[in-house]
């Protein structure tokens, strides 16, 4: 070896040494990396990494997430049972932590991490956690795995909470001073499960459009699919759904407490619409301006909702009037190539992966489904005494134009809680329910697209004693925040709804809170509330 070559090799080795030291120092300056060594019961930490401020694209995701502060990202797998495989992620702000822990929910059959919720919580300064609820790669694949059913029903959310709080405490070297949960749809089920089964997990819970009456909610999906597919020519094309909704709104909008110019219903229970008044197609014809006899029959069944054919008992509430053409409603639920894959996973758990909706018996098969899955999936307990005694607060909300998880079920649940608590005032002390006029499933819809800053209101209620009364919801152009505001309207806790007084229909000052009219919603029979 020449002298020059020897010097070059020495220089190269020296440079490599410097790089290695620099890499080691960089790694050491990332306090998040230390969480990889954390010992959490029944948990395996799979990654702990510092993510710089800016845009982050999670592995396996094609959607980059922009405008994020620098944070510590922790991923883990939890295994409370030998057959469990619960994925969680925890995002911890590198600076500006608000000293609160935020558990967040997901949707549908889960099986994925809800990165949008993680990003929202992180931007607001929360240590934010989310879980796939143990159903990856998909809920349809869990036939024969009862432990995973339990994980989905309630256990995954609790285990995420316990592990997330522990890791938060290790990272910041102090515990979060408050813990909150926020979720909608399946996230609403998670929220109510937490309040009922694990009342000490959270100081405040925000439950949106809760899918808590799970085994009966999904029977509503089977009912709609059967109503529109059992008889030939019963399916309702989008143009006819638009026709139906226009007719309902023409008859009832603005007469249920809302404004004269509303294109949605504030109180669908006050609308009494006769389907026989819809234009009937002459025999042998079918176009977008009328409904065939088969379609009228299907619509009547949909509006009646699922019932036990032997006893006549109501299994679940129907979709609300005025929501027929709203996203995730009849158009999707009547589609035999779309609805079963998206909505029938629990039937595959109970009846096998080859479950055929066309043979479902709304009497005996429903009993079998309830017996097997009701105890782990349904969050129908009205005993919230432990949650109340813990000093925790609960806000629940639902849209009056939600065709996927009808608001009537949440309203029925709230009224049952009021009965157990000994009256409305005792309930309002810790649990309040908001009906959002014209909102679809969790957001969107033809009316208000949100109920205002409900999480902020929950935090002020718990931490400052500011009782949430009137909030302000917003409707955006095309339902898109970026396109500007269409109108704003106040929303109130049950039993109040916004009633139009006079003046500009687009501003909150033109409304006042008035107790809803007396018509009761269609609620399930007692046997289907377990």
Long-range contacts (C-beta under 8 A, 24 or more apart in sequence): 31-72, 31-171, 32-72, 32-73, 32-74, 32-92, 32-171, 35-72, 35-74, 35-167, 35-170, 35-171, 38-166, 38-167, 38-170, 40-76, 40-163, 40-166, 40-167, 42-78, 42-79, 42-80, 42-159, 43-76, 43-77, 43-78, 43-79, 43-163, 44-76, 44-77, 44-79, 45-74, 45-75, 45-76, 46-75, 46-76, 46-77, 47-73, 47-74, 47-75, 48-72, 48-73, 48-74, 48-75, 49-73, 50-94, 58-113, 58-115, 61-115, 63-115, 65-115, 65-116, 65-119, 67-123, 68-119, 68-122, 68-123, 69-93, 69-94, 69-95, 69-96, 69-122, 69-123, 70-94, 70-95, 71-122, 72-171, 74-167, 76-163, 76-167, 78-156, 78-159, 78-160, 78-163, 80-151, 80-155, 80-159, 81-147, 81-150, 81-151, 82-147, 83-145, 83-147, 83-148, 84-134, 84-147, 84-148, 84-151, 84-155, 84-156, 85-134, 85-136, 85-148, 86-131, 86-132, 86-133, 86-134, 86-151, 86-155, 86-156, 86-159, 86-160, 87-113, 87-131, 87-132, 87-134, 87-136, 88-113, 88-129, 88-130, 88-131, 88-132, 88-159, 88-160, 88-163, 88-164, 89-113, 89-118, 89-129, 89-130, 89-131, 90-127, 90-128, 90-129, 90-163, 90-164, 90-167, 90-168, 91-118, 91-119, 91-121, 91-122, 91-127, 91-128, 91-129, 92-127, 92-167, 92-168, 92-171, 92-172, 93-122, 93-125, 93-126, 93-127, 96-125, 97-125, 97-126, 97-127, 97-172, 98-124, 98-125, 98-126, 99-174, 99-176, 99-177, 99-178, 100-125, 100-126, 100-127, 100-176, 100-177, 100-178, 100-179, 100-180, 100-459, 101-126, 101-127, 101-128, 101-129, 101-161, 101-164, 101-165, 101-168, 101-176, 101-178, 101-179, 101-180, 102-126, 102-127, 102-128, 102-129, 102-179, 102-180, 102-181, 102-182, 103-129, 103-130, 103-157, 103-160, 103-161, 103-164, 103-179, 103-180, 103-181, 103-182, 103-183, 103-194, 103-201, 103-202, 104-128, 104-129, 104-130, 104-181, 104-182, 104-183, 104-187, 105-130, 105-157, 105-181, 105-182, 105-183, 105-184, 105-185, 105-186, 105-187, 105-188, 105-189, 105-190, 105-191, 106-130, 106-131, 106-132, 106-133, 106-183, 106-186, 106-187, 106-190, 107-184, 107-185, 107-186, 107-187, 107-442, 108-139, 108-185, 108-186, 108-342, 109-135, 109-138, 109-139, 109-140, 109-152, 109-186, 109-345, 110-134, 110-135, 110-139, 110-152, 110-186, 111-135, 111-136, 111-137, 111-138, 111-139, 112-136, 114-187, 117-182, 117-183, 117-187, 121-182, 126-180, 127-164, 127-168, 127-171, 127-172, 127-176, 129-160, 129-161, 129-164, 130-160, 131-156, 131-157, 131-159, 131-160, 132-156, 133-157, 133-186, 133-190, 138-345, 139-345, 139-346, 140-341, 140-344, 140-345, 140-348, 140-353, 142-345, 142-348, 142-349, 143-348, 143-349, 143-352, 143-353, 145-349, 149-349, 149-373, 149-376, 149-377, 150-376, 152-376, 152-377, 153-193, 153-214, 153-373, 153-376, 153-377, 154-190, 154-193, 154-194, 154-197, 154-198, 154-376, 154-379, 157-181, 157-190, 157-193, 157-194, 158-194, 158-197, 158-198, 158-201, 161-194, 161-198, 161-201, 161-202, 162-201, 178-203, 178-204, 178-459, 178-462, 178-463, 179-203, 179-204, 180-204, 180-205, 180-206, 180-455, 180-458, 180-459, 180-462, 181-205, 181-206, 182-206, 182-208, 182-455, 183-207, 183-208, 184-208, 184-209, 184-442, 184-443, 185-209, 185-210, 185-211, 185-404, 185-405, 185-441, 185-442, 186-211, 188-212, 188-396, 188-405, 188-410, 189-214, 189-377, 189-379, 191-394, 191-396, 192-379, 192-396, 192-413, 193-379, 195-384, 195-387, 195-392, 195-394, 196-379, 196-381, 196-383, 196-384, 196-387, 197-379, 199-384, 199-386, 199-387, 199-389, 199-390, 199-392, 200-386, 200-390, 202-392, 203-390, 203-391, 203-392, 203-393, 203-462, 204-392, 204-393, 204-394, 204-395, 204-458, 204-459, 204-461, 204-462, 205-392, 205-393, 205-394, 205-395, 205-458, 206-395, 206-396, 206-397, 206-454, 206-455, 206-458, 207-394, 207-395, 207-396, 207-397, 208-396, 208-397, 208-398, 208-442, 209-397, 209-398, 209-399, 209-402, 209-404, 209-405, 209-407, 209-410, 209-441, 209-442, 210-379, 210-396, 210-398, 210-405, 210-409, 210-410, 210-413, 211-405, 212-378, 212-379, 212-380, 212-409, 212-413, 213-316, 213-378, 213-379, 213-380, 213-409, 213-413, 213-524, 213-528, 213-529, 214-346, 214-373, 214-374, 214-377, 214-378, 214-379, 215-346, 215-366, 215-369, 215-370, 215-373, 215-374, 215-377, 215-378, 216-306, 216-315, 216-316, 216-370, 216-378, 216-524, 216-528, 217-316, 217-405, 217-409, 218-343, 218-344, 218-346, 218-347, 219-306, 219-315, 219-316, 219-362, 219-366, 219-369, 220-305, 220-306, 220-315, 220-316, 220-317, 220-318, 220-319, 220-406, 221-333, 221-339, 221-343, 221-344, 222-306, 222-344, 222-347, 222-357, 222-360, 222-362, 223-301, 223-302, 223-305, 223-306, 223-315, 223-316, 223-362, 224-302, 224-319, 224-330, 224-333, 224-334, 224-339, 225-333, 225-334, 225-336, 225-339, 225-340, 225-357, 226-357, 226-358, 226-360, 227-298, 227-301, 227-302, 227-334, 228-298, 228-302, 228-330, 228-334, 229-334, 229-336, 229-358, 230-358, 231-294, 231-297, 231-298, 232-294, 233-286, 233-292, 233-294, 233-295, 234-294, 234-295, 234-297, 234-298, 235-295, 235-298, 235-334, 236-291, 236-295, 236-298, 236-299, 236-324, 236-330, 236-331, 236-334, 237-288, 238-325, 238-331, 239-288, 240-288, 240-291, 240-295, 241-324, 241-325, 241-329, 241-330, 241-331, 242-325, 243-278, 243-279, 243-288, 243-289, 243-291, 244-278, 244-291, 244-299, 244-324, 244-325, 245-322, 245-323, 245-324, 245-325, 245-326, 247-273, 247-277, 247-278, 248-273, 248-321, 248-322, 248-324, 249-322, 251-277, 252-321, 252-322, 253-322, 254-500, 256-517, 257-497, 257-498, 257-499, 257-500, 257-514, 257-516, 257-517, 258-437, 258-498, 258-499, 258-500, 259-500, 259-505, 259-510, 259-511, 260-500, 260-505, 261-505, 262-437, 262-438, 262-447, 262-505, 263-438, 263-446, 263-447, 264-322, 264-400, 264-401, 264-437, 264-438, 264-445, 264-446, 264-447, 265-320, 265-321, 265-322, 265-400, 265-401, 265-437, 265-438, 266-400, 266-437, 266-438, 266-447, 266-497, 266-498, 267-400, 267-437, 267-497, 267-516, 267-517, 268-320, 268-321, 268-322, 268-323, 268-400, 268-401, 268-407, 269-408, 269-516, 269-517, 269-519, 269-520, 269-521, 270-516, 270-517, 270-519, 271-321, 271-322, 273-321, 275-299, 275-300, 275-303, 302-330, 305-522, 306-362, 307-362, 308-362, 308-363, 308-366, 308-525, 309-362, 309-363, 310-363, 311-363, 313-525, 313-527, 313-528, 314-522, 314-523, 314-524, 314-525, 314-528, 315-362, 315-366, 315-524, 315-525, 315-528, 316-409, 316-524, 316-528, 317-406, 317-408, 317-409, 317-412, 317-521, 317-522, 317-523, 317-524, 318-406, 318-408, 318-522, 319-403, 319-406, 320-400, 320-401, 320-402, 320-403, 320-406, 320-407, 320-408, 322-400, 322-401, 322-446, 323-400, 323-401, 323-402, 323-403, 323-406, 323-440, 324-403, 326-401, 326-402, 326-403, 326-440, 326-441, 326-444, 326-445, 326-446, 327-440, 327-441, 327-444, 327-445, 328-403, 328-404, 328-440, 328-441, 329-403, 329-404, 330-403, 333-403, 333-404, 346-373, 346-377, 349-373, 366-528, 370-528, 370-530, 374-530, 378-530, 380-413, 380-529, 380-530, 382-413, 382-416, 382-417, 382-419, 382-420, 383-420, 384-417, 384-420, 384-421, 384-430, 384-431, 387-430, 388-421, 388-429, 388-430, 388-431, 392-430, 392-462, 393-430, 393-431, 393-458, 393-461, 393-462, 394-430, 394-431, 394-432, 395-431, 395-432, 395-433, 395-434, 395-454, 395-457, 395-458, 395-461, 395-468, 396-431, 396-432, 396-433, 396-434, 397-433, 397-434, 397-435, 397-436, 397-451, 397-454, 397-491, 398-433, 398-434, 398-435, 398-436, 398-439, 399-435, 399-436, 399-437, 399-438, 399-439, 399-440, 399-441, 399-442, 399-445, 399-447, 399-448, 400-435, 400-436, 400-437, 400-438, 400-439, 400-447, 401-438, 401-439, 401-440, 401-445, 401-446, 401-447, 402-439, 402-440, 402-441, 402-442, 402-445, 403-440, 403-441, 404-441, 405-441, 407-435, 408-521, 408-522, 408-523, 409-523, 409-524, 411-435, 411-494, 411-521, 412-521, 412-523, 412-524, 412-529, 414-494, 416-529, 424-495, 428-493, 432-468, 432-493, 432-494, 433-493, 433-494, 434-471, 434-491, 434-492, 434-493, 434-494, 435-491, 435-494, 435-497, 435-516, 436-473, 436-491, 437-473, 437-489, 437-491, 437-497, 437-498, 438-475, 439-473, 443-479, 444-479, 445-479, 447-475, 448-473, 448-474, 448-475, 448-489, 448-491, 449-473, 449-474, 449-475, 449-476, 449-479, 450-474, 451-491, 452-491, 468-493, 469-493, 470-513, 472-508
